[in-house]
Amino acid sequence: MTDMLDQLVNLSKNLGLPANDYVILGEGNTSAKIDDQSFWVKKSGAELATIDADGFARVRFEPMLEMLTGPELSDDEITQALFAAKVDPQSPGKPSVETAFHAACLQLPDVNFVAHTHPTAINMLTCSVAFETATAGRLFPDEIVICGVAPLLIPYIDPGLPLAREIYRRLYQYIDERGERPKIILMQNHGLIVLAPTAQQAQNITAMAVKAARILQGTYAFGGPHFLTPADVNRIHTRPDEHYRQKIIGKG
């Protein structure tokens, strides 16, 4: 448990480095699965760049997952539920308002870390009128290798429980349609979520998603993106040598 928290702290600090331009101030939140019953999640208001172990709350999965399919809750009821979900009710601080979507992602197989950031390059995309058309394809092989065949897109929804419920619903729709989970989620007018088995992969996927967004932005100076064909995408996605590279890159 301590090792997972140490990894989460290091991941969060790296994501919060000013040079990366992924977050500023109290933006973004991260989480890590402890076991089938609980997970660590960033406390509300903590800054990723300066966070330490005290910046995370240990939260139980069960009440968070119940919120995803339960009745509508007022803002006060959601706040009460977040405090009640803490493993140690006496510990200081409130879990992030986004805790429910972290629970939804972390209960998927092979997801041990979730990283939610607001990179400027990503938000130039998610805040644009071209959001859906600009994310309709993949641009280069390593984008596929690291970020998967396609992102999960989420229209703008009020952050907190309403957003978590929509992510939960669309996650399983994506899995049903594609036979695998997404590696990245792009939220309109909001930001990026990365799902990964390791802290290193969460960091790598974030970096590649940001690079892809910058390249995409640049393509519009030359007439717009030239997406790879579905056959090309599938070929890269299923090549054994690319699977090997995924494993090596993921180890850092």
Sequence and secondary structure as in RCSB ss.txt:
>XXXX:A:sequence
MTDMLDQLVNLSKNLGLPANDYVILGEGNTSAKIDDQSFWVKKSGAELATIDADGFARVRFEPMLEMLTGPELSD
DEITQALFAAKVDPQSPGKPSVETAFHAACLQLPDVNFVAHTHPTAINMLTCSVAFETATAGRLFPDEIVICGVA
PLLIPYIDPGLPLAREIYRRLYQYIDERGERPKIILMQNHGLIVLAPTAQQAQNITAMAVKAARILQGTYAFGGP
HFLTPADVNRIHTRPDEHYRQKIIGKG
>XXXX:A:secstr
 HHHHHHHHHHHHHHT GGGTS  TT  EEEEE SSSEEEEEBTT  GGG  GGGEEEEEHHHHHHHHHS    H
HHHHHHHHHTBSSTTSSS B TTHHHHHHHHTSTT  EEEEE  HHHHHHHTSTTHHHHTSS  SHHHHHHH S 
 EEE    TTHHHHHHHHHHHHHHHHHHSS  SEEEETTTEEEEEESSHHHHHHHHHHHHHHHHHHHHHGGGTS 
    HHHHHHHHH HHHHHHHHHHHH 
